[in-house]
């Protein structure tokens, strides 16, 4: 859940800062690709901040990412428990 929270907070508060970072990087290095990346981040930051459903979208994204993380963690625990059971049955068969 921490990753989903960090990602949603990044989208909410740090998109304009990321655009500014690419803007400054472009002026340091003068690489046109960096300016295109800056432009994309700037457009997304401006329109995303003005979007009326921003908070709802961020909440749904947070919920989706949290549920995916929970499902992945639960699946990993189930697989490791299954491998322990199968290892125990192989050990018992050799005895």
VENNORLIN-V955096 format. One line per field, one symbol per residue. ss: DSSP state (~ for helix, > for strand, _ for the rest). phi: phi as a letter, one per 30 degrees, with the letter a starting at -180 (. if undefined). burial: b if it has 9 or more other ideal C-beta (glycine too) atoms within 8 Angstrom, else e. Layout:
ss=???
phi=???
burial=???
This chain:
ss=_~~~~~~~~~~~~~~~~~~~~~~~~~~~~__~~~~~~~~~~~~~~~~~~~___~~~~~~~~~~~~~~~~~~~~~~~~~~~~~~~~~~~~~~~~~_
phi=.dddddddddddccddddddddddddddchcdeddddeddddddddddddddceddddddddddddddddddddddddddddddddddddddddd
burial=eeebbebbbbbeebbbebbeebbebbeeeeeeebbebbeebbebbeebbeeeebeebbeebbeebbeebbeeeeeeeeeeeeeeeeeeeeeeeee
